């Protein structure tokens, strides 16, 4: 097994690269989810009383009648909260991927940054659309829909970042 210095370097090989990507992905997900729940429990209230996060974490819930305007529906408020978390977690994720996972340099840093955010935006739009449909059309619990959203984002992002943005 290689030493910690080798594992943390860009020379760690494909297995360790994927492991580091996963660890950083988990950390970025914690950042995004933390921001999401902070907003969902306060200024963008989109958690209902039966939500797992409300029941187990004691977060406040909101009441929805179904007559709210589209821009204040539970699904849209969840999407807004996720979008803010997305931005904050992606700055963190870009820096960590650049330092520990992928070899930067295929593009100038600002082009790489723009492509990173572009790929993340595409993946997030797809995932947010999925989340909104699961919540609004199928009545899925917000927390479960967020789990699906995270999984969709993770898979799309890894392949685009590895093969299109960074050197590998």
N, C-alpha and C positions, 0 to 999 in steps of 0.2 A: 504494500500500500504506500502511495506517495506521501511525503510529509505535508504538513499544513501549508507551508509556504508554496509548495508546488500546486496543491489543490486550489489555493486562492489565486494563483497566477492564471494568465491566459494560456499557459502551456499544459493545463491539467488534463486534456483529452476529452473526448465526447461524453463519456459517462459522467465525469465530475462536472462538466459544463452543464449537463442537464440537471444534475443534482443542485448545483449552485443556482441555476435558473429557477428551479422549483422552490428553493429556500427563499430567494429574493421575491419570487412571486407570492409566496405565503406572507412574507413581511409586507409587501405592497398591498396585498389583499386585506391584511389587518388594518393598515392605514386607511384604505378606501372604506372598509366596513365600519371602522371606528367613526370616520367622518360621516358616513351615511346614517348610522344610528344616532349620532349626536344631533344631526339635522332632523332626522325623522321623529325624534322625541321632543324637538323644540320648535324651530321656526318653519319646518316643512312637515307638519304632523301627518304621517301616512300609516301609522300602525293602528290596527284595530285591537279590540279587547281580547280576541282569541289568538292573537299572534304569539308565537313562541317567545319572542324577545320581551314582550309585555309580561307574559306569565312567569318566565324564569328569571328575567333580569329586573323586573319591576319598572320597566320604562312606561311612560304615560301613553295612553291611547287616545285616538280621535274617533268621533262618530261621523259616519257618512250616511247620507240618505239616498244617494244615487241620483239626486237631482242637481248636484254641483256642476258648475261649468267644466268643460273638458280640461282647462288649465289648472283647476284645483281638485281634479279627481284624485283618488288615492294612487292610481298608477302614474299620473303625471307628477305628483309630489314626490313619489319614490324615484322617478326618473331624474327630477331636478336634484335631489339629494345625492343620487348616484353620480351625476355629472360633476358635482363639486368634488366629491371623493375621488373621482377619476382623475381630475386635473392634479390634485395634490399628490396622489399616489403615483402618477406617471412621472412627475419630476423626480421623485425618489427612485422609482424603478429604472429610469433612464440612466441616472448617475450610477446606481449599483451595477447594472448590467454592463455599463461601459468600463467600470473599474475592475469588476471581478469575473464576468462571464464571457462576453464577446470581445474580440479584438476590434477596437475602433479604427477608423482610418479609411474605410472604403469611400467615404464622403467627408467633406469638411464638417466640423462639429455642428454647425447650425443647420446644414442640410440633413445630417443624421438626426438631429433633434426634431426637425420638422417631419421627417419621414417616420420617426418613432411615434410622434404624436398622431400623425396621419393614420398609421396602421392601428394604433390604439383606438383612435376615434372610430375607424371603420368597424373594428371588432366590438367596441362598446355600443355603437349604434345598432348593430345586429343583435347584440346581447340585450340591450335595453328594449328593443322592439319585442324580443322574445319575452322579457320580463313583464312588459306592459300587457301583452296579449294573455299571458298566463294569469295575471292578476285580474284584468278587466273582463276578459272573455270567459275564463274558466274558474274565476273566483279563488285562485290559488293563494294561500297564505303568503304575505309579503316576504317573510324570511325564507321560505322554500323557493320562491321565485328568484330571490337574490342569489341563492346557491347555484341555480341553473345559469343565471347571468354570469357569475364568476367563472364557471366551468367553460362556457362558450368563449368568453374573453381569453382565458388562459390558452386554450388550444390554438385559436386563430393567431394570437400574438406571438407565441413561441415560433411557429413556422415562418411567419412573415419576418420577424426579427432575425432569426437565424439565417435564412436563405436570401433575404432581400436587402436588409439594412446593414448588418454588421459583417465583418470579414469571416465570421464563422466561429 
